Amino acid sequence: MNMLRSQNLRIVVILGLLSGAFILYTGAVGMIAAFHEREVVNDVFSLGQLLLMLAPFVAGFSAANRLGDAGAGPTILLVSGVVVGFLTALPTIILLLFNSDEYRGLLDLTLRVIPFVVATYFAWQMYRNGRDRQLVLGSWLAIAVLIGIVTFSFALIFEIKGDLRTVLVNINRDWVEVVTFDNRRELMTGIVTLAFASVVAGLIGGIFYLIPSVPRRALLYGLGLTLLVGAFGETVRLILQENLDRDTMREIFQRDTLRQRPALMLFIISTVVGFLWAKFGQDVQTSFSNMDSSQRRVVNGVGMLVFAGILLMLPWLIGRTLSDVAVTIGIFVLMGLGLNIAIGLAGLLDLGYVTNYAVGAYILAVLTSIGPLGRLDGVFTFWMVIPVALLAAMFAGFVFAVPVLRMRGDYLAIATLGFGEIIGKLAISDWLKPLIGGAQGVQAIPKPIFLGTELKNPEQLYYIVLVASLVTLFVSVRLNNSRTGRQWMAIREDEDVATAMGIDTARAKLLAFTLSAATGGVAGAIFAAKVGTVFPNSFTVFISINVLSLIIVGGIASNPGIVVGAVVLIGMPELLREFSDFRFLMYGALLVLMMINRPQGFIPSKLVTHEVRASVKAKLATAD
Amino acid sequence: MFKWGSDDFSWVDFTIDVLRVLIVLGVVVGAWNTLSSGRISFAQWVNLFAAGLSQGSIYALIALGYTLVYGILLMINFAHGEVFMAGAFSTVFLAEALNRTGFLNEQPLLAILLMIMFAGLVSMSVAILLERIAYRPLRGSPRLVPLITAIGASFFLQYTFRGLYGSGFKAYPGVKALQGVIQIGGVSIPVVQIFVFCAALLLMLCLYWLVERTRIGKAMRAVSENKEVARLMGIDIDWVIMFTFGVGGFLAGSAGVINGMFRPQGVNFYMGFIPGIKAFTAAVLGGIGNIPGAMLGGLFLGVIEAIGPNLVLAGLGIPGANQLKDVIAFTMLVLVLIFRPQGILGERLSETKA
């Protein structure tokens, strides 16, 4: 029993401190304050406050989950929720104290005490493990000095600079305002409010675990949908205003934020629907799988038709601003599908994908521009240049692929990264300035003209991207199921074996590189036509990382995954402007988390899932 | 690598050979043009060389981190450039504080030592956290998985520090003792360059001593030789790997401070990315996994980068050659990976290692 208890305490403390660290971190990098700008429900709470409450809620729930599985009673679960909530608030409260004028001395004291405490802790551990006394003393001294150097330096920095804000730019008034729930002047009130709110959120997390599964799922659907609609209020408003009259709009939205009554209604409706789904969803699914194949085909066909209809009608449904976002997403879908040929199908980690994008864009720009750098006076049109851009990108892909054919895995990745950087530096250099305009880039790129109408709106450009994506999708699916696709798969799994089976690996790899480059070139050309100007700054390593992230998050070698990945990773920062400052922070964290927890992606391809399972099995087998 | 007349000759090898000839030709023609025009005097060459050496010693310090980790885990710690940035960016505030109290100019040596220790320890913590959180769960997975993780970690760290300290450039305060030049045989070399070179050399000697002469160094070498056998010999592998990351981080952080002292544009959150890739180049150049190789590779890369644009590119008639410094470095990267992936000093690595 005692064992169980100490184990429980450990879980609770670790979860609480983890969520506390999360809150502290998001505050320190400025996320909480930035998200506070966006209200989820008018005059009730903001996205920043939501983030502040979500962490203790989730931590409280998972603590209850762990303890519940270990057989703890409801009282313990609720207490654990409270403890987790309090621990979540604790680091932030400490930082608030350090940051305030009255308690600044605390920071100094803490920084001076930390080295001795930590060193004593470690020395005590060693002593208990029976190390000899000299070693323990030496370690104590070494640890105290090493940590002391850091903490005393920090003490010096803060003592002289006087204010945390001069170093940590985001521990500022806005942050204090949000985490104290608008009690910046009454610090103690603010701290108590924060602790109270956090404890309540943790407690609700614990209670949430105790609710039976069906209503819990219903509540989750309801809450999730309401919060999502609230957070993306601007997007929802833009979609709705295409279809609703002004008075109705005014009842639902206060500027970009959801009003309270519609939010409540949405919550109730979605909870009821969620309840029905949680209760009967399983039955619907089983009855679907019990249908015979012809019936199922009809249902699937209707689904596909509806989906195709939505895709075709999209620009009318969502309006101009969102169509623009849709075009951007489409360009990244295109690049994702293209890069996936190299990464997903053939297993070649190409980090210089931006090269092809840049080639496509610059070819289009130079050949069609009516500005000073376009010497061809608009003889060429968009449609004539698209094949040229495609071929040029293929050629570039080919040229860069030949030298790296002999490399494997990580070396290939770094070499392609090097190519990407070289291209970027060349684009901005004085050397090529007469040709492609150096840092100013190429301006005045005309819009494509189709049957006499200029496609200048994003609603119209959307169709170009759509067609290009569909063609790429078709090609990559067909290729994957072809002989070449099998060769790529063999190379991805084991290059030596592939060679031994008589596969011309050089040819197959070149094909993968050039085909993936072709798509990148088309994406670049469309981008150039959309924006109308081409700067070297649009073609940095960040583009490659963007595309890589969406493939990894969506699911490697999974076409639906890539589309969803693009919609989420590219769409979200475009739609939630508060997010865009943190997009690479998010991508980086996502890449790490995905690789550790879900390397096959959120919507994995069947094959990859199979492979991951196989490798896990193999690992388990060797572990035995 | 291909041999003439052997069966595996193919057009790929042929193309690569043509590339090799073209590059040699370009370098020779460019160098010949520059040298015969006499545009750059001997003293200027020496200056470029010295600048290259001091920049190169920074690359060498960072490259050591890549090499140490690669030697043990066979993975490219792509985020190592960010570890370097973490130390340099954090220490700016300490340098400012020391400058304001006047300590920096009264006791420059002590102050710089404190800054190096501070930066080293900050970077060390970042590197150890990185290992513990991002890399340890992935040990033994396919090789591209840790690389992608490292790329993710790299961007995560960049934007974390951008969030913490802001996105602007911050310059290190000047140290009076390091300003001015020294005349050596009619050539004037800035003191700061000599200081950078000596400091880096000292740190490298410490590392060499650590790896070759101490117990933990022996354990590191044993783990890099064979992890399983090392485990059987009673070596705590996790601790050794953590220690290795820590040492690499410490060197990177101290390199950050040393670099900060002569970066007129200051430091910011993005400062680690390009030097990171360049240091990786240096590590491969010297033979990755090889400690003296990384030192030599770094110095070599620094010198090439300083001299290359003026010698070769200017000789080929390319305007604005100094803008293309990075291009030279990245071209070196690609060329080394193509032609000599085992590096200058590296023994030929077996398939599993290369």
Interface residues (C-beta under 8 A of the other chain):
Chain A: Y25 A28 V29 G30 M31 L146 I147 I149 V150 S153 L156 I157 E159 I160 K161 V167 L168 V169 N170 G347 L349 L351 V402 P403 V404 L405 R406 M407 R408 G409 D410 Y411 A413 I414 A415 L417 G418 F419 E421 I422 K425 L426 I428 S429 D430 W431 D496 A506 V541 I545 L548 S549 I552 F582 F584 L585 Y587 G588 A589 L590 L591 V592 M595 I596 P599 K619
Chain B: S10 V12 T15 I16 L19 M75 I76 F93 L94 E96 A97 L98 R100 T101 L114 M117 F118 L121 V122 S125 I133 A134 P137 L138 G140 S141 R143 L144 V145 P146 L147 I148 T149 I151 G152 A153 S154 F155 F156 L157 Q158 Y159 T160 R162 G163 L164 Y165 G166 F273 I274 I277 F280 T281 I318 P319 G320 Q323 L324 D326 V327 F330 T331 L333 V334 L337 I338 P341 E351 A354
